Amino acid sequence: MHLDVNEILEGLEAELGSLPRDLHVKKDSGTYAVISGGKVIKMGEPIVTHCPLAQAISKYRVVATPEMLSREIERRIEEMGYFSPRRTAYQKKLAIPFGASEMIMVAMKKGFLDCAVVVCDGAGSVIATDPCVVQGIGAHMNGILHTTPYREVVERLEERGSSVPFARDGKIDQVEAAGVALKMGNRRIAVTVSHIDIARLKELRAMEKEAGARITLFAVCLTGITDKEAREINDTCDLVWACASAPVRKIAGPAALLQLGVVIPVFAVTMRGVEMIGSYSNDPEFLEKMDLPRRKYYVTSARGDGRGKESSVGIFGVYIHEADSLPVLSGKEPRPLV
């Protein structure tokens, strides 16, 4: 199932007569949620009904239903201010071992990145230079397809040194925002991209080459993409989150040099992606423990057969295992894979 935000908005306008001024659209469980006034006003039928990560961090979910998804979103609105002027975007704590914002945060703290181009509800595309802003934006929120900007949120971000290039309309355009980041003089940039950016990934690589920059592409929120799109992701990105995507596992998995996790894998499909994972580790010998790119490896939180090499990523202890081939899967993936 491909989520086209323009089709979603057109359908909502036809249904309501006009679109609310305060409007956000979020991808969730292979479907979408529409939020306005702090409430979910429309929720699609979930395609992915079981997600181990969602179950681990949610207070409600065992089997995803529209009602449960809506309650979880509204809990986050109430407790964390998401999709509202109360939205804060600053967090020091690492939330999960293999998250994109966690990885970017640590790499920025260590000086491997100048900035990150990420998406924040209440602001749109954001150029963040503070590592804790990246984590505050992304630790508990992803899949934003459309958002309404709030002056309060934009000002908080700017106070922390971020640039919000589309503050007037909250536009989400990772390619144009990356271009702004380059014009600001940044050369080592992390950019998060999702299914809505796939058609323009080559533009990012062309911009990178022209500027003599180093753009690391983090592909996230890929549930529902096609085989063709998975190949495009694999050909252009550095780190690929498998989410509940069967095509990503089928195409990026075997191409990966290094895999993080076995339930919702992260595939490093380039040496730049491998190096980014290395920067995330506090183990100075993390990369030396592997014979890359000659051999393939996967990293888990569990020792497994006892032959894994002990190491760390972020603040989390992990084990490095050699593999004959990737992906290595656990049988506990989200269901169904789509």
Helices and strands as residue ranges (DSSP letters): H 5-16, E 24-28, E 31-36, E 39-43, H 52-57, H 66-80, H 100-109, E 115-120, E 124-128, H 131-138, E 144-146, H 151-159, H 174-183, E 188-193, G 195-200, H 201-211, E 214-219, H 227-236, E 239-241, H 246-255, E 258-260, E 266-268, H 271-280, G 287-289, E 296-300, E 309-313, E 316-323
